[in-house]
């Protein structure tokens, strides 16, 4: 056994040395980022998320309607919403934070407005920074923030989320106008905030 090990040692040493001499692969430079708040290329031109948002223009149910439906399923307020088009069936995924701190995920069909799936996420609820009182006490709801952002951008909201900012909340909304997306921030008071 030791003869085999001794005969392989120079080979292993040289192959390790040769591997160390090769140069690392080069990376293409990252594309320049658009300024914050600027409209972004449509979701069909770059990636998966972009393609999903293309179906939003033909959805019969708005994000605001989907938020209403999800919030009607129990006590709590919506804290996150995304338009998805998995398996060719467009739907909204709405996360509702219950007054008891439980997080429930609802899938709302974007054509019929019906709830197609509801799941509790007890573990994920421990990782969100929001408390039920944060969203319950906010003078503006996610639905109202979505309406404000849609009016400002003149399009349809594709994504929305509530974020905790100091002792208050604020809303980050992605609105699609044709093939362009625009991120809009709305404060807890319902007013448009400057872009970051």
SULTARA-V750577 format. One record per run of one state. SS is the DSSP state (H for helix, E for strand, C for the rest). FROM is the first residue (numbers start at 1). TO is the last residue. If there is no record, write none. Layout:
BEGIN
SS | FROM | TO
SS | FROM | TO
END
This chain:
BEGIN
C | 1 | 1
H | 2 | 21
C | 22 | 39
E | 40 | 40
C | 41 | 47
H | 48 | 58
C | 59 | 62
H | 63 | 71
C | 72 | 76
E | 77 | 84
C | 85 | 85
H | 86 | 88
C | 89 | 90
E | 91 | 97
C | 98 | 102
E | 103 | 109
C | 110 | 114
E | 115 | 120
C | 121 | 123
H | 124 | 127
C | 128 | 131
H | 132 | 137
C | 138 | 141
H | 142 | 153
C | 154 | 155
E | 156 | 165
C | 166 | 167
E | 168 | 177
C | 178 | 179
E | 180 | 187
C | 188 | 191
E | 192 | 193
C | 194 | 196
END
